[in-house]
Amino acid sequence: MREKLESLGLDLPLLPTTTVGSFPKPREVMEARQKLLAGKLTKKDLRPLEEQATRFWIKTQEEIGIDVLVDGEMYRGDMATYFAENLDGFKISGLVRSYGNRYYRKPIISGKVKWRGPITVDWWKFAQSLTKKPVKGMLTGPYTMMDWSFNEYYPNRREACLDMARALHEEVKALADAGAKIIQVDEPALSARSEELDDFIIKALDIVTKGVGAYFITHSCYGAFEFIYPDMLKLPVDNFDLEMSNSELDLVEIFRRHPFTKDISFGVVDVHSHVIEDVETVKKRIKRALEVLKPEQLWVDPDCGLKTRTREEAIGKLRAMVGAAEEVRKSLSEK
C-alpha cells in the first residue's frame, strides 16, 4: 500500500512507527474532568488544560522519533461514549462495568443515529498545527459503537450498525476535507460475533470509507481472530492495527497458513504491563513479524492505547519501540 501513501504525498520510511491513539492524561486534566462532572467547571474551562496536554504529547512523540503521530485523545473519556455524546440518536446510561475496576457510561441508542456536525475535526486540526509530521484522524467505528451500546430504537443490530456507518461517514469526509490523509477507524469489537462479518460489518466499513481519499487503518484488539481470518481481509481498509505482543493467539503462525495481504500495524509492546521492554525484546518481535510479512507491509506500534500506563512507562515503551524499529530498518537497508 506504499503506492497509496505516496499518492497522498506521504513519504514514510520503511517500518513506519506510530501509536494507537490514547496517552496517559495528566492529573490536572483528570481532576478538571471530575469537576466538570460535578458541575464545578465548564468544557470551556477544561479546553486549555486539554490543549496543554496535547502539546506535550505531540512534542514528546516528535522527540522520540515517531513517524505518524496521534493527538493523544486528551479530550475524550470513553471511546464509545465520547462519540455517542456528539451524535444525534443517543442518550447516556449510568456507570457500567467494562473490565476489572474500570467503568464507563454506556451509550443508549434511543432514536435514529445522525451526524450532528464535526466531532474530532477541530482537535485534529489543532494537533496537526503543532507538527509537520502526519497526524492520524481517529474515530470509533460503527460496529463497535453499535456493539457497545444498548439498542432501544432499531429492530436489529444490522440496521443500527449501518445507520451508525452512514453518520460516521460524514465525520470521515470532514476529516479528509480538513486535510487528514491517514484515518484510523477503531473496531475493537470486530470479532465479537464472527457471523456478522459477512452479514454487515464489511458493508458498514464500506459505507464509512467509500469515496474518501485517505489511507485507512482499522484497529482491533483482544479478538478471536482465528474465527474471522482471513475473511477480515475483505474489509475496505489499507492497514490492520493488531495486538500482537500480548496476544494469546499466535497470529504469526496463522499468517504462515494464510498470507496477510494488506499492511499491518504490528503491536510490539504490551500496554497492560508496567514492564518497559528493552530494545532487543522489541527487535525480536519485529523480526518475528518479518518472518511472514514483507518489510513494505509492516508498521510498528504498541498493542493498544497507552492511557492506562504512567507517563514514564508510556514514554519508555515508545523509546524502546522506535529504537528497535530504527535498528531493524538499518539492518534491512544494509542487505
C-alpha positions as CSV (number, residue, x, y, z in Angstrom):
1,M,0.0,0.0,0.0
2,R,3.0,2.3,-0.1
3,E,1.9,3.5,-3.5
4,K,-1.3,4.8,-1.9
5,L,0.7,6.6,0.8
6,E,2.9,8.2,-1.9
7,S,-0.1,9.2,-3.9
8,L,-1.3,11.1,-0.9
9,G,2.1,12.9,-0.6
10,L,3.2,10.9,2.4
11,D,6.9,10.0,2.4
12,L,7.2,7.5,5.2
13,P,10.3,5.4,6.0
14,L,10.4,1.6,5.9
15,L,8.7,0.2,9.1
16,P,6.8,3.4,10.0
17,T,6.3,3.9,13.7
18,T,3.0,5.1,15.2
19,T,0.8,4.7,18.2
20,V,-2.7,3.5,18.5
21,G,-4.3,6.7,19.9
22,S,-4.5,7.4,23.6
23,F,-1.9,8.6,26.1
24,P,-2.0,9.0,29.9
25,K,-3.9,12.1,30.9
26,P,-2.1,14.4,33.4
27,R,-3.5,14.7,36.9
28,E,-4.8,18.3,36.2
29,V,-6.9,17.1,33.3
30,M,-8.3,14.2,35.3
31,E,-9.2,16.4,38.3
32,A,-10.8,19.0,36.0
33,R,-12.9,16.3,34.4
34,Q,-14.2,15.3,37.8
35,K,-15.1,18.9,38.5
36,L,-16.8,19.1,35.1
37,L,-19.0,16.1,36.0
38,A,-19.8,17.7,39.4
39,G,-20.8,20.9,37.6
40,K,-17.9,22.9,39.1
41,L,-16.3,23.6,35.7
42,T,-17.4,24.1,32.1
43,K,-16.0,22.5,29.0
44,K,-14.6,25.9,28.2
45,D,-12.6,25.8,31.4
46,L,-11.3,22.3,30.5
47,R,-10.1,23.1,27.0
48,P,-6.9,24.9,27.9
49,L,-5.7,22.0,30.0
50,E,-6.5,19.5,27.2
51,E,-4.6,21.7,24.7
52,Q,-1.6,21.9,27.0
53,A,-1.6,18.1,27.4
54,T,-2.0,17.6,23.6
55,R,1.0,19.9,23.0
56,F,3.1,17.8,25.4
57,W,2.3,14.6,23.7
58,I,2.9,15.9,20.2
59,K,6.2,17.3,21.2
60,T,7.1,14.1,23.0
61,Q,6.2,11.9,20.0
62,E,8.4,14.1,17.8
63,E,11.3,14.0,20.3
64,I,11.1,10.2,20.5
65,G,11.1,10.0,16.7
66,I,7.7,8.5,15.9
67,D,6.8,8.9,12.2
68,V,2.9,9.1,12.2
69,L,1.6,10.9,15.3
70,V,-1.7,10.9,17.2
71,D,-3.3,13.7,19.2
72,G,-3.4,11.6,22.4
73,E,-7.1,11.8,23.0
74,M,-6.8,14.2,25.9
75,Y,-10.4,15.5,25.1
76,R,-12.0,12.1,25.3
77,G,-13.3,9.9,28.1
78,D,-14.5,6.6,26.9
79,M,-14.1,5.9,23.2
80,A,-17.8,5.0,22.6
81,T,-19.4,7.4,25.0
82,Y,-17.5,10.4,23.5
83,F,-18.9,9.8,20.1
84,A,-22.4,9.0,21.4
85,E,-22.5,12.3,23.2
86,N,-21.8,14.1,19.9
87,L,-24.2,12.2,17.6
88,D,-28.0,12.5,17.4
89,G,-30.0,9.5,18.5
90,F,-28.2,8.7,21.8
91,K,-28.6,9.1,25.5
92,I,-26.1,8.0,28.1
93,S,-26.7,5.4,30.8
94,G,-25.2,5.4,34.3
95,L,-21.9,3.6,35.0
96,V,-21.5,0.2,33.6
97,R,-18.5,-2.1,34.4
98,S,-16.1,-2.6,31.5
99,Y,-13.4,-4.8,33.0
100,G,-11.6,-5.0,36.3
101,N,-12.4,-1.9,38.2
102,R,-13.0,0.2,35.1
103,Y,-16.4,1.6,34.4
104,Y,-17.9,3.7,31.6
105,R,-21.2,5.4,30.9
106,K,-22.7,3.1,28.2
107,P,-24.5,4.8,25.3
108,I,-28.1,4.0,24.6
109,I,-29.5,4.3,21.1
110,S,-32.8,6.0,21.6
111,G,-33.5,7.4,18.1
112,K,-32.2,7.5,14.6
113,V,-28.5,8.0,14.6
114,K,-27.4,11.0,12.7
115,W,-24.2,13.1,12.3
116,R,-24.7,16.4,14.0
117,G,-21.5,18.0,12.9
118,P,-17.7,17.6,13.1
119,I,-16.7,15.7,16.3
120,T,-12.9,15.2,16.0
121,V,-12.0,17.7,13.2
122,D,-11.2,20.6,15.5
123,W,-8.9,18.6,17.6
124,W,-7.2,17.0,14.6
125,K,-6.6,20.5,13.2
126,F,-5.1,21.6,16.5
127,A,-2.8,18.6,16.8
128,Q,-1.7,18.9,13.1
129,S,-0.9,22.6,13.5
130,L,1.7,21.6,16.1
131,T,3.8,19.4,13.8
132,K,4.9,18.9,10.2
133,K,4.6,15.1,10.6
134,P,1.3,13.5,9.7
135,V,-1.3,13.1,12.5
136,K,-3.9,10.4,12.2
137,G,-7.6,11.2,12.2
138,M,-9.2,8.8,14.7
139,L,-12.8,7.7,15.4
140,T,-14.6,4.8,16.8
141,G,-16.1,2.6,14.1
142,P,-19.8,1.8,13.5
143,Y,-19.7,-1.9,14.6
144,T,-18.0,-1.1,18.0
145,M,-20.4,1.8,18.6
146,M,-23.3,-0.4,18.0
147,D,-22.0,-3.4,19.9
148,W,-21.0,-1.3,23.0
149,S,-24.4,0.5,23.1
150,F,-27.8,-0.5,24.4
151,N,-30.3,-0.5,21.5
152,E,-33.8,0.8,22.2
153,Y,-34.6,2.0,18.7
154,Y,-33.5,-0.2,15.8
155,P,-35.2,-3.6,15.0
156,N,-31.8,-5.4,14.9
157,R,-28.0,-5.0,15.2
158,R,-27.6,-4.8,11.4
159,E,-29.8,-1.7,11.0
160,A,-28.3,0.0,14.0
161,C,-24.8,-0.6,12.6
162,L,-25.5,0.6,9.1
163,D,-27.1,3.8,10.2
164,M,-24.1,4.4,12.5
165,A,-21.9,3.9,9.5
166,R,-23.8,6.5,7.5
167,A,-23.3,9.0,10.3
168,L,-19.6,8.3,10.8
169,H,-19.0,8.5,7.0
170,E,-19.8,12.2,7.4
171,E,-17.2,12.5,10.1
172,V,-14.6,10.7,7.9
173,K,-15.4,13.1,5.0
174,A,-15.0,16.1,7.3
175,L,-11.6,14.8,8.5
176,A,-10.4,14.2,4.9
177,D,-11.7,17.6,3.8
178,A,-9.8,19.2,6.7
179,G,-6.6,17.6,5.4
180,A,-6.3,14.3,7.3
181,K,-4.5,11.8,4.9
182,I,-4.4,8.9,7.4
183,I,-7.7,8.0,9.2
184,Q,-8.0,5.2,11.8
185,V,-11.4,3.6,12.4
186,D,-11.2,1.8,15.7
187,E,-13.1,-1.5,15.8
188,P,-12.0,-3.4,18.9
189,A,-15.3,-5.3,18.8
190,L,-14.6,-6.6,15.3
191,S,-14.6,-10.3,16.2
192,A,-17.3,-10.2,18.8
193,R,-19.7,-12.2,16.6
194,S,-17.9,-13.7,13.7
195,E,-21.1,-14.5,11.7
196,E,-21.7,-10.7,11.4
197,L,-18.5,-10.1,9.5
198,D,-20.0,-11.1,6.1
199,D,-23.5,-10.2,7.2
200,F,-23.0,-6.5,7.7
201,I,-19.6,-5.4,9.2
202,I,-17.9,-5.3,5.8
203,K,-20.8,-3.3,4.3
204,A,-20.6,-0.9,7.3
205,L,-16.9,-0.2,6.8
206,D,-17.5,0.2,3.1
207,I,-20.1,2.9,3.9
208,V,-17.7,4.7,6.2
209,T,-14.8,4.7,3.8
210,K,-16.4,4.9,0.4
211,G,-15.3,7.7,-1.9
212,V,-12.9,9.2,0.7
213,G,-9.3,9.7,-0.5
214,A,-7.4,8.7,2.6
215,Y,-5.2,5.8,3.8
216,F,-7.4,3.8,6.2
217,I,-6.4,1.9,9.2
218,T,-8.7,-0.2,11.5
219,H,-7.5,-1.0,15.0
220,S,-8.8,-4.1,16.7
221,C,-7.7,-5.9,19.8
222,Y,-8.5,-8.7,22.3
223,G,-10.3,-10.6,19.5
224,A,-11.0,-14.1,18.4
225,F,-9.3,-13.5,15.1
226,E,-9.0,-17.2,14.3
227,F,-12.7,-17.1,13.6
228,I,-12.6,-14.2,11.2
229,Y,-9.3,-14.6,9.5
230,P,-8.7,-14.5,6.5
231,D,-12.2,-13.2,5.8
232,M,-11.4,-10.0,7.7
233,L,-9.1,-9.0,4.8
234,K,-12.2,-8.2,2.8
235,L,-12.7,-5.1,5.0
236,P,-12.1,-2.0,2.8
237,V,-9.1,-0.7,4.7
238,D,-5.4,-0.4,3.9
239,N,-4.0,-1.4,7.2
240,F,-5.0,-3.5,10.2
241,D,-3.7,-2.5,13.6
242,L,-3.5,-5.6,15.7
243,E,-2.5,-6.5,19.2
244,M,0.4,-8.9,18.8
245,S,2.9,-8.9,21.7
246,N,0.2,-9.7,24.4
247,S,-2.0,-12.0,22.3
248,E,-2.6,-15.5,23.5
249,L,-3.2,-16.4,19.8
250,D,-0.1,-16.8,17.7
251,L,-1.2,-14.8,14.7
252,V,2.2,-15.2,13.0
253,E,1.5,-18.9,12.6
254,I,-1.9,-18.2,11.2
255,F,-0.3,-15.8,8.7
256,R,2.0,-18.6,7.6
257,R,-1.0,-20.7,6.6
258,H,-3.0,-17.8,5.1
259,P,-0.7,-14.9,4.0
260,F,-1.6,-11.4,5.2
261,T,-2.3,-9.4,2.1
262,K,-2.6,-5.8,3.4
263,D,-0.4,-3.5,5.6
264,I,-0.3,-4.3,9.3
265,S,0.5,-2.1,12.3
266,F,2.1,-4.8,14.4
267,G,1.8,-4.3,18.2
268,V,5.3,-4.8,19.7
269,V,4.9,-3.5,23.3
270,D,2.4,-4.7,25.9
271,V,0.2,-1.8,27.1
272,H,-1.1,-3.9,30.0
273,S,2.3,-4.4,31.6
274,H,4.2,-2.0,33.8
275,V,7.4,-3.6,32.4
276,I,9.2,-1.4,29.9
277,E,10.5,-3.6,27.2
278,D,14.1,-3.3,26.1
279,V,15.2,-2.7,22.6
280,E,16.3,-6.3,22.0
281,T,12.9,-7.7,23.1
282,V,11.1,-5.4,20.7
283,K,13.6,-6.2,17.9
284,K,12.8,-9.9,18.3
285,R,9.1,-9.2,17.9
286,I,9.7,-7.1,14.7
287,K,11.9,-9.8,13.3
288,R,9.3,-12.4,14.0
289,A,6.7,-10.3,12.1
290,L,9.2,-10.2,9.2
291,E,9.2,-14.0,9.0
292,V,5.7,-13.8,7.4
293,L,5.4,-10.2,6.2
294,K,7.3,-8.1,3.7
295,P,9.1,-5.0,5.2
296,E,6.9,-2.8,2.9
297,Q,3.8,-4.1,4.7
298,L,4.9,-3.6,8.2
299,W,4.2,-0.7,10.6
300,V,5.4,-0.8,14.2
301,D,3.3,0.4,17.2
302,P,2.1,-0.6,20.7
303,D,-0.6,-3.3,21.2
304,C,-3.3,-0.7,22.0
305,G,-3.7,2.8,23.5
306,L,-1.3,3.7,26.3
307,K,-3.8,5.6,28.5
308,T,-3.6,3.1,31.3
309,R,0.2,3.4,31.7
310,T,2.1,6.1,33.6
311,R,3.7,8.9,31.6
312,E,7.1,7.4,32.3
313,E,6.0,3.9,31.2
314,A,4.4,5.2,28.0
315,I,7.5,7.2,27.0
316,G,9.8,4.3,27.9
317,K,7.9,1.8,25.9
318,L,7.8,4.2,22.9
319,R,11.5,4.9,23.1
320,A,12.2,1.1,23.0
321,M,9.8,0.7,20.1
322,V,11.4,3.4,18.0
323,G,14.9,2.3,18.9
324,A,14.2,-1.2,17.8
325,A,12.4,-0.1,14.6
326,E,15.4,2.1,13.7
327,E,17.9,-0.7,14.2
328,V,15.9,-3.2,12.2
329,R,15.3,-0.6,9.4
330,K,19.1,0.0,9.3
331,S,19.8,-3.8,9.1
332,L,17.3,-4.1,6.2
333,S,18.9,-1.3,4.3
334,E,22.3,-2.9,4.6
335,K,21.2,-6.2,3.0
